[in-house]
Amino acid sequence: MNASSHRANAWDGPISLSVVVPSDNFNAAINEAKAK
C-alpha cells in the first residue's frame, strides 16, 4: 500500500520525485535509460 502511495505522490511532479528518489540514483537511472 505504501509503495502505491509513494508512486502516486511521485507523479505529482519532479519535486516529489526528488524526495522519493535520491538525485544521484535518479541521474544514474536517466543515464542508464539513455545507454539503452
NORMO-V253806 format. One record per residue. N is the residue number from 1. RES is the residue in one letter. PHI is phi in radians with two decimals (NA if undefined). PSI is psi in degrees with one decimal (NA if undefined). Layout:
n->N res->RES phi->PHI psi->PSI
n->N res->RES phi->PHI psi->PSI
This chain:
n->1 res->M phi->NA psi->-43.5
n->2 res->N phi->-1.09 psi->-38.4
n->3 res->A phi->-1.06 psi->-41.1
n->4 res->S phi->-1.14 psi->-40.9
n->5 res->S phi->-1.13 psi->-45.0
n->6 res->H phi->-1.11 psi->-40.5
n->7 res->R phi->-1.10 psi->-42.4
n->8 res->A phi->-1.12 psi->-41.7
n->9 res->N phi->-1.12 psi->-36.5
n->10 res->A phi->-1.06 psi->-32.7
n->11 res->W phi->-1.29 psi->-10.1
n->12 res->D phi->-1.13 psi->-30.5
n->13 res->G phi->2.85 psi->171.5
n->14 res->P phi->-0.97 psi->-35.2
n->15 res->I phi->-1.13 psi->-47.0
n->16 res->S phi->-1.11 psi->-40.1
n->17 res->L phi->-1.08 psi->-40.3
n->18 res->S phi->-1.09 psi->-35.0
n->19 res->V phi->-1.21 psi->-39.3
n->20 res->V phi->-1.33 psi->-39.4
n->21 res->V phi->-2.06 psi->125.0
n->22 res->P phi->-0.96 psi->141.6
n->23 res->S phi->-1.00 psi->-38.6
n->24 res->D phi->-1.08 psi->-46.2
n->25 res->N phi->-1.15 psi->-36.0
n->26 res->F phi->-1.12 psi->-45.9
n->27 res->N phi->-1.10 psi->-40.7
n->28 res->A phi->-1.09 psi->-39.9
n->29 res->A phi->-1.12 psi->-40.8
n->30 res->I phi->-1.12 psi->-45.8
n->31 res->N phi->-1.08 psi->-39.9
n->32 res->E phi->-1.14 psi->-40.3
n->33 res->A phi->-1.12 psi->-39.7
n->34 res->K phi->-1.17 psi->-36.7
n->35 res->A phi->-1.09 psi->-35.3
n->36 res->K phi->-1.37 psi->NA
